[in-house]
Amino acid sequence: MPNPKRRHSQQRSAKRRTHYKAVPATLSTDSATGELHVRHRAHVSEGKLYYKGQVVAETSPIKR
């Protein structure tokens, strides 16, 4: 595989990186609980784990 003969300047790398931008996360309202959550991610509400509006798992309180 070919390797660069000379080092690339910092400016050249910075030019390439200017197109990387931070974007805010897309939020959705859950149909079952009515809470806002990040899309395509499971979320906890009232001790239950929800995904796509359905209960996936129920969390039990941690006893010490």
Chimera marker file (.cmm) of the C-alpha trace (Angstrom):
<marker_set name="trace">
<marker id="1" x="0.000" y="0.000" z="0.000" r="1" g="1" b="0" radius="0.5"/>
<marker id="2" x="1.474" y="3.415" z="-0.905" r="1" g="1" b="0" radius="0.5"/>
<marker id="3" x="2.633" y="5.746" z="1.823" r="1" g="1" b="0" radius="0.5"/>
<marker id="4" x="3.063" y="9.522" z="1.608" r="1" g="1" b="0" radius="0.5"/>
<marker id="5" x="6.577" y="10.603" z="0.741" r="1" g="1" b="0" radius="0.5"/>
<marker id="6" x="6.314" y="13.838" z="2.728" r="1" g="1" b="0" radius="0.5"/>
<marker id="7" x="4.363" y="14.939" z="5.770" r="1" g="1" b="0" radius="0.5"/>
<marker id="8" x="1.032" y="16.696" z="5.190" r="1" g="1" b="0" radius="0.5"/>
<marker id="9" x="0.756" y="20.156" z="6.741" r="1" g="1" b="0" radius="0.5"/>
<marker id="10" x="-1.630" y="20.895" z="9.636" r="1" g="1" b="0" radius="0.5"/>
<marker id="11" x="-3.492" y="23.341" z="7.401" r="1" g="1" b="0" radius="0.5"/>
<marker id="12" x="-4.158" y="20.626" z="4.855" r="1" g="1" b="0" radius="0.5"/>
<marker id="13" x="-5.636" y="18.367" z="7.548" r="1" g="1" b="0" radius="0.5"/>
<marker id="14" x="-7.713" y="21.245" z="8.936" r="1" g="1" b="0" radius="0.5"/>
<marker id="15" x="-9.185" y="21.939" z="5.491" r="1" g="1" b="0" radius="0.5"/>
<marker id="16" x="-10.393" y="18.368" z="5.308" r="1" g="1" b="0" radius="0.5"/>
<marker id="17" x="-11.898" y="18.515" z="8.803" r="1" g="1" b="0" radius="0.5"/>
<marker id="18" x="-13.931" y="21.693" z="8.220" r="1" g="1" b="0" radius="0.5"/>
<marker id="19" x="-16.818" y="19.646" z="6.858" r="1" g="1" b="0" radius="0.5"/>
<marker id="20" x="-17.307" y="17.711" z="10.119" r="1" g="1" b="0" radius="0.5"/>
<marker id="21" x="-20.107" y="19.445" z="11.995" r="1" g="1" b="0" radius="0.5"/>
<marker id="22" x="-21.932" y="18.665" z="15.218" r="1" g="1" b="0" radius="0.5"/>
<marker id="23" x="-25.637" y="18.112" z="14.708" r="1" g="1" b="0" radius="0.5"/>
<marker id="24" x="-28.264" y="18.035" z="17.466" r="1" g="1" b="0" radius="0.5"/>
<marker id="25" x="-29.824" y="14.683" z="18.290" r="1" g="1" b="0" radius="0.5"/>
<marker id="26" x="-33.272" y="14.052" z="16.810" r="1" g="1" b="0" radius="0.5"/>
<marker id="27" x="-35.906" y="13.643" z="19.512" r="1" g="1" b="0" radius="0.5"/>
<marker id="28" x="-39.181" y="11.745" z="19.302" r="1" g="1" b="0" radius="0.5"/>
<marker id="29" x="-42.205" y="11.419" z="21.558" r="1" g="1" b="0" radius="0.5"/>
<marker id="30" x="-42.827" y="7.907" z="22.822" r="1" g="1" b="0" radius="0.5"/>
<marker id="31" x="-46.306" y="6.654" z="21.957" r="1" g="1" b="0" radius="0.5"/>
<marker id="32" x="-46.675" y="4.639" z="25.174" r="1" g="1" b="0" radius="0.5"/>
<marker id="33" x="-45.351" y="7.102" z="27.776" r="1" g="1" b="0" radius="0.5"/>
<marker id="34" x="-45.460" y="10.443" z="25.964" r="1" g="1" b="0" radius="0.5"/>
<marker id="35" x="-41.857" y="11.254" z="26.929" r="1" g="1" b="0" radius="0.5"/>
<marker id="36" x="-39.177" y="12.699" z="24.674" r="1" g="1" b="0" radius="0.5"/>
<marker id="37" x="-36.284" y="10.406" z="23.826" r="1" g="1" b="0" radius="0.5"/>
<marker id="38" x="-33.471" y="10.051" z="21.303" r="1" g="1" b="0" radius="0.5"/>
<marker id="39" x="-34.680" y="8.260" z="18.175" r="1" g="1" b="0" radius="0.5"/>
<marker id="40" x="-33.756" y="4.588" z="17.678" r="1" g="1" b="0" radius="0.5"/>
<marker id="41" x="-32.568" y="4.228" z="21.287" r="1" g="1" b="0" radius="0.5"/>
<marker id="42" x="-34.175" y="2.438" z="24.210" r="1" g="1" b="0" radius="0.5"/>
<marker id="43" x="-35.091" y="4.671" z="27.168" r="1" g="1" b="0" radius="0.5"/>
<marker id="44" x="-36.104" y="4.150" z="30.805" r="1" g="1" b="0" radius="0.5"/>
<marker id="45" x="-39.404" y="5.491" z="32.094" r="1" g="1" b="0" radius="0.5"/>
<marker id="46" x="-40.835" y="4.673" z="35.543" r="1" g="1" b="0" radius="0.5"/>
<marker id="47" x="-38.453" y="1.741" z="36.010" r="1" g="1" b="0" radius="0.5"/>
<marker id="48" x="-39.246" y="0.126" z="32.665" r="1" g="1" b="0" radius="0.5"/>
<marker id="49" x="-37.110" y="-0.029" z="29.546" r="1" g="1" b="0" radius="0.5"/>
<marker id="50" x="-39.026" y="1.009" z="26.399" r="1" g="1" b="0" radius="0.5"/>
<marker id="51" x="-38.120" y="0.584" z="22.735" r="1" g="1" b="0" radius="0.5"/>
<marker id="52" x="-40.477" y="1.345" z="19.833" r="1" g="1" b="0" radius="0.5"/>
<marker id="53" x="-43.318" y="1.985" z="22.311" r="1" g="1" b="0" radius="0.5"/>
<marker id="54" x="-43.113" y="-1.463" z="23.886" r="1" g="1" b="0" radius="0.5"/>
<marker id="55" x="-41.714" y="-2.605" z="27.236" r="1" g="1" b="0" radius="0.5"/>
<marker id="56" x="-38.490" y="-4.482" z="26.600" r="1" g="1" b="0" radius="0.5"/>
<marker id="57" x="-37.425" y="-5.113" z="30.191" r="1" g="1" b="0" radius="0.5"/>
<marker id="58" x="-38.450" y="-4.146" z="33.679" r="1" g="1" b="0" radius="0.5"/>
<marker id="59" x="-35.646" y="-2.957" z="35.909" r="1" g="1" b="0" radius="0.5"/>
<marker id="60" x="-35.656" y="-4.040" z="39.523" r="1" g="1" b="0" radius="0.5"/>
<marker id="61" x="-34.364" y="-1.733" z="42.261" r="1" g="1" b="0" radius="0.5"/>
<marker id="62" x="-30.795" y="-2.451" z="43.376" r="1" g="1" b="0" radius="0.5"/>
<marker id="63" x="-30.656" y="-3.788" z="46.928" r="1" g="1" b="0" radius="0.5"/>
<marker id="64" x="-27.523" y="-3.287" z="48.951" r="1" g="1" b="0" radius="0.5"/>
<link id1="1" id2="2" r="1" g="1" b="0" radius="0.2"/>
<link id1="2" id2="3" r="1" g="1" b="0" radius="0.2"/>
<link id1="3" id2="4" r="1" g="1" b="0" radius="0.2"/>
<link id1="4" id2="5" r="1" g="1" b="0" radius="0.2"/>
<link id1="5" id2="6" r="1" g="1" b="0" radius="0.2"/>
<link id1="6" id2="7" r="1" g="1" b="0" radius="0.2"/>
<link id1="7" id2="8" r="1" g="1" b="0" radius="0.2"/>
<link id1="8" id2="9" r="1" g="1" b="0" radius="0.2"/>
<link id1="9" id2="10" r="1" g="1" b="0" radius="0.2"/>
<link id1="10" id2="11" r="1" g="1" b="0" radius="0.2"/>
<link id1="11" id2="12" r="1" g="1" b="0" radius="0.2"/>
<link id1="12" id2="13" r="1" g="1" b="0" radius="0.2"/>
<link id1="13" id2="14" r="1" g="1" b="0" radius="0.2"/>
<link id1="14" id2="15" r="1" g="1" b="0" radius="0.2"/>
<link id1="15" id2="16" r="1" g="1" b="0" radius="0.2"/>
<link id1="16" id2="17" r="1" g="1" b="0" radius="0.2"/>
<link id1="17" id2="18" r="1" g="1" b="0" radius="0.2"/>
<link id1="18" id2="19" r="1" g="1" b="0" radius="0.2"/>
<link id1="19" id2="20" r="1" g="1" b="0" radius="0.2"/>
<link id1="20" id2="21" r="1" g="1" b="0" radius="0.2"/>
<link id1="21" id2="22" r="1" g="1" b="0" radius="0.2"/>
<link id1="22" id2="23" r="1" g="1" b="0" radius="0.2"/>
<link id1="23" id2="24" r="1" g="1" b="0" radius="0.2"/>
<link id1="24" id2="25" r="1" g="1" b="0" radius="0.2"/>
<link id1="25" id2="26" r="1" g="1" b="0" radius="0.2"/>
<link id1="26" id2="27" r="1" g="1" b="0" radius="0.2"/>
<link id1="27" id2="28" r="1" g="1" b="0" radius="0.2"/>
<link id1="28" id2="29" r="1" g="1" b="0" radius="0.2"/>
<link id1="29" id2="30" r="1" g="1" b="0" radius="0.2"/>
<link id1="30" id2="31" r="1" g="1" b="0" radius="0.2"/>
<link id1="31" id2="32" r="1" g="1" b="0" radius="0.2"/>
<link id1="32" id2="33" r="1" g="1" b="0" radius="0.2"/>
<link id1="33" id2="34" r="1" g="1" b="0" radius="0.2"/>
<link id1="34" id2="35" r="1" g="1" b="0" radius="0.2"/>
<link id1="35" id2="36" r="1" g="1" b="0" radius="0.2"/>
<link id1="36" id2="37" r="1" g="1" b="0" radius="0.2"/>
<link id1="37" id2="38" r="1" g="1" b="0" radius="0.2"/>
<link id1="38" id2="39" r="1" g="1" b="0" radius="0.2"/>
<link id1="39" id2="40" r="1" g="1" b="0" radius="0.2"/>
<link id1="40" id2="41" r="1" g="1" b="0" radius="0.2"/>
<link id1="41" id2="42" r="1" g="1" b="0" radius="0.2"/>
<link id1="42" id2="43" r="1" g="1" b="0" radius="0.2"/>
<link id1="43" id2="44" r="1" g="1" b="0" radius="0.2"/>
<link id1="44" id2="45" r="1" g="1" b="0" radius="0.2"/>
<link id1="45" id2="46" r="1" g="1" b="0" radius="0.2"/>
<link id1="46" id2="47" r="1" g="1" b="0" radius="0.2"/>
<link id1="47" id2="48" r="1" g="1" b="0" radius="0.2"/>
<link id1="48" id2="49" r="1" g="1" b="0" radius="0.2"/>
<link id1="49" id2="50" r="1" g="1" b="0" radius="0.2"/>
<link id1="50" id2="51" r="1" g="1" b="0" radius="0.2"/>
<link id1="51" id2="52" r="1" g="1" b="0" radius="0.2"/>
<link id1="52" id2="53" r="1" g="1" b="0" radius="0.2"/>
<link id1="53" id2="54" r="1" g="1" b="0" radius="0.2"/>
<link id1="54" id2="55" r="1" g="1" b="0" radius="0.2"/>
<link id1="55" id2="56" r="1" g="1" b="0" radius="0.2"/>
<link id1="56" id2="57" r="1" g="1" b="0" radius="0.2"/>
<link id1="57" id2="58" r="1" g="1" b="0" radius="0.2"/>
<link id1="58" id2="59" r="1" g="1" b="0" radius="0.2"/>
<link id1="59" id2="60" r="1" g="1" b="0" radius="0.2"/>
<link id1="60" id2="61" r="1" g="1" b="0" radius="0.2"/>
<link id1="61" id2="62" r="1" g="1" b="0" radius="0.2"/>
<link id1="62" id2="63" r="1" g="1" b="0" radius="0.2"/>
<link id1="63" id2="64" r="1" g="1" b="0" radius="0.2"/>
</marker_set>
